Amino acid sequence: MATHVALHLLKVGSCRHCERITLRGGGVAPVSFPALSALIMHPLIGPILFDTGYASHFLRATVPFPERLYRWTTPLHLPAHQTLAAQLRRFGLTPSDILTCVISHFHADHIAGLCDLPHARFIASAAGYAQITNAGRFQGLIHGLLPRMLPDDFGNRVVFAESAPKVRLQAPWNAFGEGFDLLGDRSLVGVTLPGHSAGQIGVLLRDEAGRDVFLCADACWSHKAFRELRMPSFLARPLMHSWFDYCQTIESIHALAERHPELAILPSHCNESLSTYQQAWEDQ
């Protein structure tokens, strides 16, 4: 990964849910789960997003039943200063300036803002796209999928990660085998993270300070999960695309963290991990 990029973590809304569902042995009280969007500033390509976090489109898509159940089980909190547009303004940008958006997977808290990116091309997995387009309303709801979150012309603007050049990963990432050279310069390398959702991908990058960063999306929900090998509650199993693969993926990340504690491994919903990487995270 020769090209270094600037990485800014944006908290684009949050939801509340019982911690014990996501972490065996966790508390029963609802806790806040932030929704991450990562702004990646590439020296040649410009601003890139990794996921979008929440947006008001989520509320509109969850008005009818059965979709309203999604809103009830994960109540959304999105103050005005946390919207994607408001946070991009801090960097002198608007949503129209985003020309590339990498989608880790198609759960609503990761794609709710896609419709606000009129000029972006989307990089996503073919398997994930097939899942959201083929799922019925009830099946989609069980798996956290809201097809209404996709722009009408999404099919014309998406580039599948699987079509990117394959690269043999070097240390410290070699345990993942091959990756996808998403931009053609090895600055953003996609890796498959099976289990949580069909075709989920994470991104490996090197930031401006030369630190190796792993945006691992929902491969796990917290640093405790991969550091202590604490799986979610059995109640979360029906929500997974593959429970076996999910456990295997967490075990792989655990082994990676044990061998290379210097890596910044960033799950999309872990306040502790995200604030450790970026001190201003908690102030957003």
For each residue, the residues with C-beta under 8 A, 3 or more apart:
1: 186 187 189 204 205 206 212
2: 185 186 187
3: 42 43 44 185 186 187 206
4: 43 187 206 207 208 210
5: 40 41 42 43 187 188 205 206 207 208
6: 40 41 207 208
7: 38 39 40 41 205 207 208 213
8: 38 39 40 41 91 278
9: 36 38 39 266 274 277 278 281
10: 36 37 38 39 53 84 87 284
11: 14 34 35 36 53 82 274 281 284
12: 35 36 37 52 53 54 55 78 82 83 84 87 113
13: 34 35 53 54 55 76 77 78 82 83 109
14: 11 32 33 34 35 54 76 77 78
15: 32 33 35 54 74 75 76 77 109
16: 30 31 32 33 74 75 77
17: 21 22 30 31 33 73 74
18: 21 22 26 27 28 29 30 31
19: 22 23 26 27 28 29 30 31
20: 23 24 25 26 27 28 233
21: 17 18 26 232 233 235 236
22: 17 18 19 26 33 221 222 225 232 233 236 269
23: 19 20 26 221 222 224 225 230 232 233
24: 20 230 231 232 233
25: 20 230
26: 18 19 20 21 22 23 31
27: 18 19 20 31
28: 18 19 20
29: 18 19
30: 16 17 18 19
31: 16 17 18 19 26 27
32: 14 15 16 77 271
33: 14 15 16 17 22 74 221 269
34: 11 13 14 268 269 271 274
35: 11 12 13 14 15 51 53 54 109 110 268 269
36: 9 10 11 12 50 51 53 266 268 269 274
37: 10 12 49 50 51 52 53 84 87 113
38: 7 8 9 10 49 50 51 215
39: 7 8 9 10 47 48 49 87 88 91 93
40: 5 6 7 8 47 48 49 50 188 205
41: 5 6 7 8 46 47 48 91
42: 3 5 45 46 47 48 183 187
43: 3 4 5
44: 3 185
45: 42 48 99 100 183
46: 41 42 97 99
47: 39 40 41 42 88 91 93 97 98 99
48: 39 40 41 42 45 98 99 100 101 102 188
49: 37 38 39 40 52 98 100 101 102 117 120
50: 36 37 38 40 101 102 104 203 215
51: 35 36 37 38 101 102 103 104 110 111 217 268
52: 12 37 49 55 84 101 110 111 112 113 114 116 117
53: 10 11 12 13 35 36 37 84 109 110 112 113
54: 12 13 14 15 35 58 76 78 108 109 112 113
55: 12 13 52 58 78 83 84 112 113 115 116
56: 59 60 78 83
57: 60 61 112 113 115 116 148 149
58: 54 55 61 62 71 76 108 109 112 146 149
59: 56 62 63 71 76
60: 56 57 63 148
61: 57 58 67 108 146 148 149
62: 58 59 67 68 70 71 146
63: 59 60 67 68
64: 67 68
65: 68 69
66: 69 137 138 141
67: 61 62 63 64 70 71 137 141 146
68: 62 63 64 65 71 72
69: 65 66 72 73 141
70: 62 67 73 74 108 141 144 146
71: 58 59 62 67 68 74 75 76
72: 68 69 75
73: 17 69 70
74: 15 16 17 33 70 71 109
75: 15 16 71 72
76: 13 14 15 54 58 59 71
77: 13 14 15 16 32
78: 12 13 14 54 55 56 82 83
79: 82
80: 83 86
81: 86 87 284
82: 11 12 13 78 79 86 87 284
83: 12 13 55 56 78 80 86 87
84: 10 12 37 52 53 55 87 88 95 113 116
85: 88 89 94 95 116
86: 80 81 82 83 89 90
87: 10 12 37 39 81 82 83 84 90 91 284
88: 39 47 84 85 91 93 94 95 97 98
89: 85 86 92 93 94
90: 86 87
91: 8 39 41 47 87 88
92: 89
93: 39 47 88 89 97 98
94: 85 88 89 97
95: 84 85 88 98 113 116 117 118
96: 117 118 119
97: 46 47 88 93 94 119
98: 47 48 49 88 93 95 101 117 119 120
99: 45 46 47 48 119 120 121
100: 45 48 49 120 121 123 183
101: 48 49 50 51 52 98 114 117 120 121 122 123
102: 48 49 50 51 122 123 124 182 188 190 201 203
103: 51 106 110 111 114 122 123 124 125 128
104: 50 51 110 193 200 201 202 203 215 217 218 268
105: 110 125 128 196 197 198 199 200 201 217 218
106: 103 110 111 124 128 129 131 132 145 149 197
107: 110 111 143 144 145 197 218
108: 54 58 61 70 111 112 144 145 146 149
109: 13 15 35 53 54 58 74 112 144
110: 35 51 52 53 103 104 105 106 107 217 218 268
111: 51 52 103 106 107 108 114 149 150
112: 52 53 54 55 57 58 108 109 149
113: 12 37 52 53 54 55 57 84 95 116 117
114: 52 101 103 111 117 120 122 149 150 151 154
115: 55 57 149 150 151
116: 52 55 57 84 85 95 113
117: 49 52 95 96 98 101 113 114 120 151
118: 95 96
119: 96 97 98 99
120: 49 98 99 100 101 114 117 157
121: 99 100 101 157 158 159
122: 101 102 103 114 154 157 158 159
123: 100 101 102 103 158 159 160 161 164 182 190
124: 102 103 106 128 129 158 159 160 161 199 201
125: 103 105 128 129 160 161 162 192 198 199 200 201
126: 129 130 160 161 162 199
127: 130 131 198 199
128: 103 105 106 124 125 131 132 197 198 199 200
129: 106 124 125 126 132 133 158 160 199
130: 126 127 133 134 198 199
131: 106 127 128 134 135 143 145 197 198 199 241
132: 106 128 129 135 140 145 147 150
133: 129 130 147
134: 130 131
135: 131 132 139 140 143 145 147
136: 139 140
137: 66 67 140 141
138: 66 141 142
139: 135 136 142 143
140: 132 135 136 137 143 144 145 146 147
141: 66 67 69 70 137 138 144 145
142: 138 139 238 239
143: 107 131 135 139 140 197 239 241
144: 70 107 108 109 140 141 197 239
145: 106 107 108 131 132 135 140 141
146: 58 61 62 67 70 108 140 149
147: 132 133 135 140 150
148: 57 60 61
149: 57 58 61 106 108 111 112 114 115 146
150: 111 114 115 132 147 154
151: 114 115 117 154 157
152:
153: 156 157
154: 114 122 150 151 157 158
155: 158
156: 153
157: 120 121 122 151 153 154
158: 121 122 123 124 129 154 155
159: 121 122 123 124 163 164
160: 123 124 125 126 129 163
161: 123 124 125 126 164 180 182 190 201
162: 125 126 180
163: 159 160
164: 123 159 161 180 181 182 184 190
165: 180 181 184
166: 178 179 180 181
167: 178 179 180 181 186 189
168: 174 177 178
169: 173 174 176 177 178 179 189 191 204
170: 173 174
171: 174
172: 212 256 259 260 263
173: 169 170 176 179 189 191 204 212 214 256
174: 168 169 170 171 177
175: 252 255 256
176: 169 173 179 191 252
177: 168 169 174
178: 166 167 168 169
179: 166 167 169 173 176 189 190 191 204
180: 161 162 164 165 166 167 189 190 191 201
181: 164 165 166 167 184 185 186 189
182: 102 123 161 164 188 189 190 203
183: 42 45 100 186 187 188
184: 164 165 181
185: 2 3 44 181
186: 1 2 3 167 181 183 189
187: 1 2 3 4 5 42 183 205 206
188: 5 40 48 102 182 183 203 204 205
189: 1 167 169 173 179 180 181 182 186 203 204 205
190: 102 123 161 164 179 180 182 201 202 203 204
191: 169 173 176 179 180 201 202 203 204
192: 125 199 200 201
193: 104 196 200 201 202 216 217 219 249
194: 200 241 242 245 246 248 249
195: 200 219 240 241 242 243 244 245 246 247 248 249 250
196: 105 193 200 217 218 219 240 241 246 249
197: 105 106 107 128 131 143 144 200 218 241
198: 105 125 127 128 130 131 241
199: 105 124 125 126 127 128 129 130 131 192
200: 104 105 125 128 192 193 194 195 196 197 217 218 219 241
201: 102 104 105 124 125 161 180 190 191 192 193 217
202: 104 190 191 193 214 215 216 217 219
203: 50 102 104 182 188 189 190 191 214 215
204: 1 169 173 179 188 189 190 191 212 213 214 215
205: 1 5 7 40 187 188 189 212 213 215
206: 1 3 4 5 187 210 211 212 213
207: 4 5 6 7 210 211 213 264
208: 4 5 6 7
209:
210: 4 206 207
211: 206 207 262 264
212: 1 172 173 204 205 206 260 262 263 264
213: 7 204 205 206 207 263 264 266 277
214: 173 202 203 204 253 256 263 264 265 266
215: 38 50 104 202 203 204 205 266 268
216: 193 202 219 220 253 265 266 267 268
217: 51 104 105 110 193 196 200 201 202 267 268
218: 104 105 107 110 196 197 200 221 267 268 269
219: 193 195 196 200 202 216 226 246 249 250 253 267
220: 216 225 226 249 250 253 267
221: 22 23 33 218 225 232 267 269 270
222: 22 23 225 267 269 270 272 273
223: 226 227 265 267 270 272 273
224: 23 227 228 230
225: 22 23 220 221 222 228 229 230 231 232 250 267
226: 219 220 223 229 250 253 254 257 265 267
227: 223 224 254 257
228: 224 225
229: 225 226 250 251 254
230: 23 24 25 224 225
231: 24 225 246 247 250
232: 21 22 23 24 221 225 235 236 237
233: 20 21 22 23 24 236
234: 237
235: 21 232 238
236: 21 22 232 233 239 240
237: 232 234 240 243
238: 142 235
239: 142 143 144 236
240: 195 196 236 237 243 246
241: 131 143 194 195 196 197 198 200 245 246
242: 194 195 245 246
243: 195 237 240 246 247
244: 195 247 248
245: 194 195 241 242 248 249
246: 194 195 196 219 231 240 241 242 243 249 250
247: 195 231 243 244 250 251
248: 194 195 244 245 251 252
249: 193 194 195 196 219 220 245 246 252 253
250: 195 219 220 225 226 229 231 246 247 253 254
251: 229 247 248 254 255
252: 175 176 248 249 255 256
253: 214 216 219 220 226 249 250 256 257 265
254: 226 227 229 250 251 257 258
255: 175 251 252 258 259
256: 172 173 175 214 252 253 259 260 263 265
257: 226 227 253 254 260 261 263 265
258: 254 255 261
259: 172 255 256
260: 172 212 256 257 263
261: 257 258
262: 211 212
263: 172 212 213 214 256 257 260
264: 207 211 212 213 214 273 276 277
265: 214 216 223 226 253 256 257 273
266: 9 36 213 214 215 216 270 273 274 277
267: 216 217 218 219 220 221 222 223 225 226 270 273
268: 34 35 36 51 104 110 215 216 217 218
269: 22 33 34 35 36 218 221 222
270: 221 222 223 266 267 273 274
271: 32 34 274 275 281 282
272: 222 223 275 276
273: 222 223 264 265 266 267 270 276 277
274: 9 11 34 36 266 270 271 277 278 281
275: 271 272 278 279 281 282
276: 264 272 273
277: 9 213 264 266 273 274 281
278: 8 9 274 275 281
279: 275 282
280: 283 284
281: 9 11 271 274 275 277 278 284
282: 271 275 279
283: 280
284: 10 11 81 82 87 280 281
